[in-house]
Amino acid sequence: MRPLIAKRPASSARPDPAPSRAAYRMQRLMLTPAYRLTLRVLVPFVVSMGLVALYMSNDARRDAIILGLQDLRNDFETRPEFMVRMMAVEGATGGTEADIREIAQLDFPISTFDLDLDALRRSVEDLPAVAEAAARIRQKGVLEVSIIERAPVALWRTRDGIDVLDIEGIAISAVQTRADRPDLPVIAGYGADRHVAEAVRLINIMAPMKDRLRGLVRVGERRWDVILSPDLRIMLPQDRPDFALERVIALHEAQDVLNRDLAAVDMRIAARPTLRMNAHALDQWRKVHDWVVETGN
């Protein structure tokens, strides 16, 4: 009787699906992240760098590549849309504008890639007459430099000459004579430039007598003297000089004091104002006094 399940012959036995030991190790190695990184990235990179180094080892080829890159960069930077053809200065007077153009030293047309706007702004702000500056490139290739000039408020007379000061006491420029800026009041004395704002307040108080005001003198780096023509000095205290000067103006409006023959009005002691007469007025007063004593009137 034949068996129900026939046996396969030995020659047709099913092969073993398990990989060999070497294939198994290779598969495990391919699953390692470091090996995959090395095989996919590092090896191609090293090979590429080696080929590049071999190619660049020739001086002629290296110089040709460098010159080609420089030409490409130059062609890109000198395109018409990147060129600046002129400079416009906003907010400056004639003298300040000339100084700005002189320190800029730009040869137009020039590429925007060759412009250092921050350095230009700093160099413009270094000018004594400039308080703030800004630089930008407008459309149509215009370099715009906008500035805020320092406003002159007084002339400071020193041994070295006459300087024009702003409200912060910064010297904007120099003038040869007082007549060059008749619109500005004069201050003098060591340290007067550090108290310009206070001097301006006192000058504003003297507005009713601006025609007689010759200037202010800083005395001992502590206080101010107001000088009026023809030869009258108002000596102000160290503290609250504006208040003392307002008292002098009020006294003048009430009794016409500043039009009398006086040499000085001493307000250094607020509770005891002192009037100092001129020599001629003092002689006249003594004559009157002697006559009163002799006549008994």
Stockholm file with secondary structure:
# STOCKHOLM 1.0

chainA/1-297         MRPLIAKRPASSARPDPAPSRAAYRMQRLMLTPAYRLTLRVLVPFVVSMGLVALYMSNDARRDAIILGLQDLRNDFETRPEFMVRMMAVEGATGGTEADIREIAQLDFPISTFDLDLDALRRSVEDLPAVAEAAARIRQKGVLEVSIIERAPVALWRTRDGIDVLDIEGIAISAVQTRADRPDLPVIAGYGADRHVAEAVRLINIMAPMKDRLRGLVRVGERRWDVILSPDLRIMLPQDRPDFALERVIALHEAQDVLNRDLAAVDMRIAARPTLRMNAHALDQWRKVHDWVVETGN
#=GR chainA/1-297 SS CCCSSCCCCGGGCCCCCSCCHHHHHHHHHHTCHHHHHIIIIIHHHHHHHHHHHHHHTSHHHHHHHHHHHHHHHHHHHTSGGGEECEEEEESCCHHHHHHHHHHHCCCSSEEGGGCCHHHHHHHHHTSTTEEEEEEEEETTTEEEEEEEECCCCEEEEETTEEEEECTTCCEEEEESSGGGCTTSCEEESTTGGGGHHHHHHHHHHTGGGTTTEEEEEEETTTEEEEEETTTEEEECCSSCHHHHHHHHHHHHHHHCGGGSSEEEEECSSTTSCEEEECHHHHHHHHHHHHHHHHHTC
#=GC SS_cons         CCCSSCCCCGGGCCCCCSCCHHHHHHHHHHTCHHHHHIIIIIHHHHHHHHHHHHHHTSHHHHHHHHHHHHHHHHHHHTSGGGEECEEEEESCCHHHHHHHHHHHCCCSSEEGGGCCHHHHHHHHHTSTTEEEEEEEEETTTEEEEEEEECCCCEEEEETTEEEEECTTCCEEEEESSGGGCTTSCEEESTTGGGGHHHHHHHHHHTGGGTTTEEEEEEETTTEEEEEETTTEEEECCSSCHHHHHHHHHHHHHHHCGGGSSEEEEECSSTTSCEEEECHHHHHHHHHHHHHHHHHTC
//
